[in-house]
């Protein structure tokens, strides 16, 4: 067996180990979800640094983690990976937190921490575009897995539960059998969200039927009182929690095949888009925004206003497109344009509190 090569900057990797394994869970009392997000951000940044410097991961040093390289990485996320401002800001916050921790442990890193602290987050329009799938696109992707195989049946069940519950990918992968209530009058799933917030969401009849079939195949000898993970991956050491990155990979594969049959399927999707999609579909089918906020587990109901804005923008563009192809000019002079429909904050607030 080949020996593991010793890192060039061993102190850097010890700092990472202590930050993730001791400081965050013990001293900061950070949630497992937060730690997982920080770990992912650090992993991706280290991989980027190794590629950028044409070297191996073990050769990455703390000196490479400077403000210039971090800025380049953040730009790479937006220009090369089409990440949103929110994703960029989350990555920056995670990496800034680690570098700040490193500077507290090793004073020689203080200058780097000060430089990194000057990198500004990008302000985002609270009513910026919401990425969501049309109903046709969602149906096409849900039908994409090959249900003649066990993996296809599992993947279709996961996608269906992800859509029906509006769960975050981290919440879906943390679902246990004991979180399901399938035999009650109103079947539900209980999700553990950000900050330890627990919410219970109803399940559609079709989802319940699919879950019963899935349980019979993948959990044949287990009761719904079991603490076993609902979705898992099997290895030689037994069942393990699935990796979010793996789910994203096979989800993109189904997107490609679905797009061949349905042109409404976008070129890029991500797990969180299913959450936006379900919320938008509920809103479009008449669910009041304050109930959508509760269903999503939003602490601040105003966050949910993005769906009203996005839906209004969608309708406005449809009207404009129809007007462009119409030969009727209702009182408009030649060459004049109908003013774009604008929705005001007051109108959005009325919708939120059921006054519209």
Beta strands, then each sheet from edge to edge (+ up, - down):
strand 1: 180-181
strand 2: 188-192
strand 3: 198-202
strand 4: 233-235
strand 5: 238-240
sheet 1: 1+ 2- 3+
sheet 2: 4+ 5-
end
